Amino acid sequence: MLSFVVAAAGAVFVYMTAVFLIAVLAKDNSIVDVAWGPGFILVAVVTFWLRPGFEARHLLITLLVAIWGLRLAIHIFLRNRGRGEDFRYAKWRKDWARWFIPRSFFQVFMLQGIFMLIISSSIVLVNRSPESGLTLLDALGGILWLIGFLFEAVGDYELKRFKQKPESKGKIMTTGLWKYTRHPNYFGEAALWWGIWLIALSVDSGWAAIISPLTISFLLLKVSGVKMLEKKYAGNEEFAAYARLTSPFFPWFPKKK
């Protein structure tokens, strides 16, 4: 197990350092958001190839992570293209002043790398374990992953189409999946990682990887996801009206006006 953890940690360190150097040259820390998904693909591929042989579960977990990570990276790249540095990083660039580069390395890139390793624990546990045959937990995990993936992908697509319409400028997305949850994409990402954890439950000590979905759920709900985005809409009357009727995270039928 230790060799898999060391290999994953080494790969993430080299990868995030390379992304940091690219960001410094480009003067745009938003690159780290594009790099998030592929970082997990790297962990999955490195631990996948460390095994002398591989079976269905190893292939399944690696494939699911690759599909999710690649779609997310493409989506964020296309969304951010031509927009300049994200407002969060632009603010830190101003606030941190001459300490921006070292603080960016440790507080943005290395910190994300640490979270990447923690969330990847399910992947590492599965890929380091001997094959024992697929189980009902693998099927349930795959189904939950698919539900989460669809919520994230469809939610992102709906929001993209909404923002492309000139008449949508300054308005709040309230249709499609966004009618049932204010954050279908964030819910979807949390759900798919819970699905990956269910798959990990089929291997020895897989329960310990619960730190993976707990961490991503905490980040999405309390740190960089829901909390940060809704803070941006503080004082917006249209959003306040939408929030009164719509579930904040878990999909549910909207309240009646």
ZAMARGU-4260 file (C-alpha; in steps of 0.2 Angstrom, whole numbers, plus 5000, padded with zeros to 4 digits):
<rodrens>
0) 5000/5000/5000 | 5014/5012/5005 | 5022/5011/4987 | 5005/5016/4979 | 5003/5031/4991
5) 5021/5036/4988 | 5019/5035/4969 | 5003/5044/4969 | 5010/5058/4980 | 5026/5060/4970
10) 5015/5061/4954 | 5004/5074/4961 | 5018/5084/4968 | 5027/5085/4951 | 5011/5088/4942
15) 5005/5102/4953 | 5022/5110/4952 | 5022/5110/4933 | 5005/5117/4933 | 5011/5131/4945
20) 5025/5135/4934 | 5014/5136/4919 | 5002/5148/4929 | 5017/5159/4934 | 5022/5161/4915
25) 5004/5164/4910 | 5000/5175/4925 | 4984/5166/4927 | 4981/5155/4942 | 4964/5150/4935
30) 4974/5136/4926 | 4973/5126/4942 | 4954/5124/4940 | 4957/5116/4923 | 4971/5105/4930
35) 4960/5098/4944 | 4951/5084/4935 | 4967/5078/4925 | 4976/5077/4942 | 4964/5063/4947
40) 4967/5054/4931 | 4985/5054/4934 | 4983/5046/4951 | 4972/5033/4943 | 4983/5029/4929
45) 4999/5028/4940 | 4991/5017/4953 | 4983/5006/4939 | 5000/5003/4930 | 5009/4999/4947
50) 4999/4982/4948 | 5008/4967/4940 | 4991/4963/4933 | 4974/4971/4932 | 4956/4966/4933
55) 4938/4972/4930 | 4937/4983/4946 | 4954/4992/4943 | 4949/4995/4925 | 4931/5001/4931
60) 4938/5014/4944 | 4951/5021/4932 | 4939/5022/4918 | 4926/5031/4928 | 4939/5044/4935
65) 4946/5047/4917 | 4928/5050/4910 | 4924/5062/4924 | 4941/5071/4925 | 4942/5074/4906
70) 4924/5081/4904 | 4927/5093/4919 | 4944/5099/4912 | 4936/5102/4894 | 4921/5111/4902
75) 4932/5122/4913 | 4944/5126/4899 | 4930/5131/4887 | 4921/5141/4900 | 4937/5151/4906
80) 4944/5153/4888 | 4947/5172/4885 | 4939/5177/4902 | 4955/5181/4911 | 4960/5176/4928
85) 4945/5171/4939 | 4940/5184/4952 | 4945/5174/4967 | 4963/5172/4961 | 4963/5190/4955
90) 4959/5196/4972 | 4972/5185/4980 | 4985/5192/4967 | 4981/5210/4974 | 4979/5205/4992
95) 4995/5195/4993 | 5006/5207/4983 | 5024/5203/4983 | 5020/5186/4992 | 5009/5181/4979
100) 5020/5168/4970 | 5026/5159/4986 | 5008/5159/4994 | 5001/5153/4977 | 5013/5138/4977
105) 5008/5133/4994 | 4990/5139/4997 | 4983/5136/4980 | 4993/5123/4971 | 5001/5112/4985
110) 4985/5113/4995 | 4974/5107/4980 | 4987/5093/4978 | 4984/5088/4996 | 4966/5088/4994
115) 4968/5078/4977 | 4978/5065/4987 | 4965/5064/5000 | 4950/5062/4988 | 4960/5050/4978
120) 4961/5038/4992 | 4946/5027/4985 | 4956/5026/4969 | 4972/5021/4977 | 4964/5008/4988
125) 4955/5000/4974 | 4970/4999/4962 | 4982/4992/4975 | 4970/4978/4980 | 4969/4961/4972
130) 4954/4957/4961 | 4940/4948/4971 | 4927/4949/4958 | 4914/4962/4955 | 4900/4963/4968
135) 4883/4972/4971 | 4893/4986/4979 | 4902/4989/4962 | 4885/4990/4953 | 4877/5002/4966
140) 4893/5013/4966 | 4893/5013/4947 | 4874/5018/4946 | 4877/5032/4959 | 4892/5038/4949
145) 4882/5039/4934 | 4868/5049/4942 | 4881/5061/4949 | 4890/5062/4933 | 4874/5066/4924
150) 4869/5079/4936 | 4886/5088/4935 | 4887/5087/4916 | 4869/5091/4912 | 4869/5105/4925
155) 4885/5113/4917 | 4877/5111/4900 | 4861/5119/4905 | 4870/5134/4913 | 4881/5136/4898
160) 4867/5137/4886 | 4858/5149/4898 | 4872/5161/4899 | 4874/5161/4880 | 4858/5169/4878
165) 4859/5189/4878 | 4842/5190/4887 | 4849/5180/4902 | 4862/5193/4906 | 4861/5197/4925
170) 4847/5184/4928 | 4847/5168/4938 | 4846/5150/4930 | 4830/5143/4937 | 4825/5129/4925
175) 4830/5111/4921 | 4839/5103/4935 | 4842/5120/4942 | 4823/5120/4947 | 4826/5106/4959
180) 4843/5111/4967 | 4852/5127/4966 | 4868/5118/4963 | 4865/5102/4952 | 4884/5102/4946
185) 4890/5102/4964 | 4878/5089/4970 | 4883/5078/4955 | 4901/5079/4959 | 4898/5074/4977
190) 4887/5060/4972 | 4899/5053/4960 | 4913/5052/4973 | 4901/5043/4985 | 4898/5031/4971
195) 4917/5028/4969 | 4918/5025/4988 | 4904/5012/4986 | 4915/5003/4974 | 4930/5004/4986
200) 4920/4996/4999 | 4922/4980/4989 | 4940/4979/4994 | 4950/4976/5010 | 4949/4992/5021
205) 4939/5001/5008 | 4928/5009/5022 | 4943/5019/5027 | 4942/5029/5010 | 4926/5037/5017
210) 4938/5052/5019 | 4937/5054/5000 | 4918/5058/4998 | 4917/5067/5015 | 4931/5079/5010
215) 4924/5083/4993 | 4907/5085/5000 | 4914/5097/5014 | 4924/5107/5001 | 4909/5109/4989
220) 4897/5114/5003 | 4907/5124/5015 | 4923/5130/5006 | 4925/5133/4987 | 4908/5128/4981
225) 4890/5132/4987 | 4896/5144/5001 | 4908/5155/4990 | 4896/5156/4975 | 4880/5160/4986
230) 4891/5174/4994 | 4893/5181/4977 | 4874/5183/4976 | 4871/5191/4993 | 4859/5205/4991
235) 4853/5199/4974 | 4834/5200/4976 | 4831/5188/4961 | 4842/5175/4969 | 4835/5177/4986
240) 4817/5173/4979 | 4825/5158/4970 | 4833/5152/4985 | 4817/5153/4995 | 4809/5140/4984
245) 4823/5129/4979 | 4833/5116/4988 | 4851/5122/4992 | 4860/5106/4987 | 4850/5089/4987
250) 4838/5089/4972 | 4819/5091/4978 | 4803/5098/4971 | 4803/5117/4973 | 4792/5124/4986
255) 4775/5132/4981 | 4775/5151/4980
</rodrens>
